């Protein structure tokens, strides 16, 4: 087969693929606010979520970010997001967990405060995208009842609001109601080779 015939065959094949793809896309007509979960042991859960936040921001949407664990948060993302105060709400509610003092009640109180703030932001009709960073950690240690979180997301989240939840060990109940779940798998990490957290990569 000469080159011209090969090109014609390739063009016909691509045309058929496009017709098939367009046919599939034509059946996808639902538009709604998604519940998205990023979990798993690998790096990139929050990073991917912030990528979505920046994408939403790029379309002029108002966004909100609630940090359930990280308290004194001073990252590259925060420095960029703070340049858009009219579109971005950031609440760093966590103080880290009280591993040393074992003050479980303090952890529960912090989680409750962050959750109440998150609910208010999700219900705000002007906000299109809400990131609940590390909520999965709070749920893993039962600092908030999973049933309460699931019920709110199912029954009270506005139809056009996107909610992204990050953290390891996502509860099955949360995975079940989510529209999109990504499990980050760690294959290799520089920390194991003695490399410290790098500016612009980890923070």
Secondary structure by P-SEA (a helix, b strand, c coil): ccaaaaaaaaaaaaaaaaaaaaaaaaacccccccbbbbbcccccaaaaaaaaaaaaaaabbbbbbbbccccccccaaaaaaacccccbbbbcccccccccccaaaaaaaaaaaaaaaaaaaaacccccbbbbcaaaaaaaaccccaaaaaaaaaccccccbbbbbbbccccaaaaaaccbbbbbbbccccccccccccccccc
